[in-house]
């Protein structure tokens, strides 16, 4: 029982309400982990997943009351979004996992960067 409790993790999941991020949140929750999703609250939340009502660019206050073990960054479109999240998490010792989509976006201001 103690080993099982130790294997349960608190995981922050960006996105969390549609596509791959929603499935990830639901699967982790079904495995007994605690899934936390930072969202503005504009879309329905999956059952059993904790909504952190905030914007991913302003997470500092929303995260201060949670003991997170990992961040699964699925909903990313720009470098600035990654930087904002990593900055919000800089004081929290956790595992950061970035998941890239199958679609690759060419930067509008620098198409030759690809």
C-alpha positions in Angstrom: 0.0 0.0 0.0 2.8 2.4 0.8 4.7 1.6 -2.4 1.5 2.2 -4.4 1.0 5.6 -2.7 4.6 6.5 -3.6 4.1 5.7 -7.2 1.2 8.2 -7.5 2.4 11.5 -9.0 1.1 15.0 -9.2 1.4 16.0 -12.8 0.9 19.3 -14.5 -0.4 18.9 -18.1 -0.6 21.9 -20.4 -3.6 21.8 -22.7 -5.6 19.0 -21.0 -9.0 19.7 -22.5 -8.7 18.6 -26.2 -6.7 16.3 -28.4 -3.6 14.5 -27.1 -3.4 16.5 -23.9 -6.9 15.6 -22.8 -6.2 11.9 -23.5 -3.0 12.2 -21.5 -4.7 13.8 -18.6 -7.5 11.2 -18.6 -5.1 8.3 -18.9 -2.9 9.5 -16.1 -5.9 10.1 -13.9 -7.2 6.6 -14.7 -3.8 5.2 -13.5 -4.3 7.0 -10.2 -2.1 10.0 -10.7 -3.3 13.5 -9.9 -3.6 15.5 -13.1 -3.5 19.3 -12.9 -4.5 21.3 -16.0 -3.9 25.1 -16.2 -6.7 26.6 -18.3 -8.7 29.7 -18.6 -11.8 27.6 -18.1 -13.3 28.1 -21.5 -13.7 24.4 -22.3 -15.2 21.5 -20.3 -12.8 19.8 -17.9 -12.4 16.0 -17.8 -13.9 14.3 -14.8 -11.3 13.8 -12.0 -8.8 16.2 -13.5 -8.0 19.3 -11.4 -8.5 22.6 -13.1 -6.0 25.4 -12.3 -8.0 28.4 -13.5 -5.3 30.5 -15.0 -3.4 31.3 -18.2 -0.2 29.3 -18.9 1.7 32.6 -19.3 0.8 33.5 -15.6 1.1 30.3 -13.6 3.1 31.5 -10.6 0.3 32.0 -8.1 -1.7 29.0 -9.4 1.1 26.6 -8.7 2.2 27.7 -5.3 -0.2 25.4 -3.4 0.6 22.2 -5.3 3.5 19.8 -4.8 4.1 18.8 -8.4 6.3 15.9 -9.5 6.3 16.5 -13.2 5.1 18.8 -16.0 3.9 17.4 -19.3 4.1 20.2 -21.8 1.9 19.2 -24.7 0.1 22.4 -25.8 3.0 24.5 -27.1 3.1 26.7 -30.2 6.0 29.2 -29.5 9.3 29.3 -27.7 7.8 32.0 -25.4 5.2 29.5 -24.2 8.0 27.1 -23.2 10.0 29.9 -21.5 6.9 31.1 -19.5 6.2 27.6 -18.2 9.8 26.9 -17.4 10.1 30.2 -15.6 7.0 29.4 -13.5 8.4 26.0 -12.6 12.0 27.1 -11.9 11.6 26.9 -8.1 9.9 23.5 -8.2 12.1 20.4 -8.4 10.3 18.3 -11.0 10.6 16.4 -14.2 9.8 18.5 -17.3 8.7 16.6 -20.4 8.1 18.4 -23.7 6.0 16.6 -26.2 6.1 17.8 -29.8 3.1 17.4 -32.2 3.4 15.7 -35.5 2.7 19.0 -37.2 5.6 21.4 -37.4 5.0 25.1 -37.6 7.2 27.4 -39.6 8.0 30.6 -37.7 6.1 33.5 -39.3 8.9 35.9 -38.8 11.7 33.6 -39.9 10.7 30.9 -42.3 14.3 30.1 -43.1 14.8 28.9 -39.5 13.3 25.5 -40.4 
